[in-house]
Amino acid sequence: MTRPFPLVLSAPSGGGKTTVARALLARRDDVGYSVSCTTRPPRAGEVDGEAYHFLTTEAFEAEIAAGGFAEFAQVHGRWYGTRAAELRRVMAGGRHVILDIDVQGAEQIAAAFPDAVLVFLLPPSGETLLARLTGRNTDDRAAILRRMRNALEELRHVTRYHYVVVNDDLEQTIRRVGAILDAEVVRHARHEALDDRLAGLMSDLEQRLRAFAHS
């Protein structure tokens, strides 16, 4: 009944978008995940094909030249991107596809898929965001400073998103994003052949009304 669509989650680095995406995937069977590609090295515990498809710079740029990415951008000096074939694969299976990507990628997805839903997760405060970044213990001071500066730039794009959720409580954030997905699923514009269904239903009711009136 409802055409699958992309659900884009964006947030500053450390803003929780990946955590929320994973929670929705674990709780719902109507969504699938698009595994992004990157040229950054894997972090401890990350598995190729699960967290990301880890590519060399040469391989990534070859896919750009071939038009293989629905969206791509350089972030913190590394390439990140989403293969168009990966999006089509998930949606062809009847599932909405979740992407946790930055603001540059979100704009490209919105241009390629006008029915995409864009959700921005806001940190409750700068202090909280800094605490999340430093708590990772994966970045040095220079990297954290760079991520904070990038966060300031990303916040300038918030008004381009359809929804904004303040991620001050993880469980509540997951529920709110799930509610957004549920609301979008029942939008009339997303229902396939809605005019035909309405015409059939109205015709059926008219026949039953006439039969009832003469009974």
Order of alpha helices (4+ residues) and beta strands (2+ residues): beta-alpha-beta-beta-beta-alpha-beta-beta-alpha-beta-alpha-beta-alpha-alpha-beta-alpha-alpha
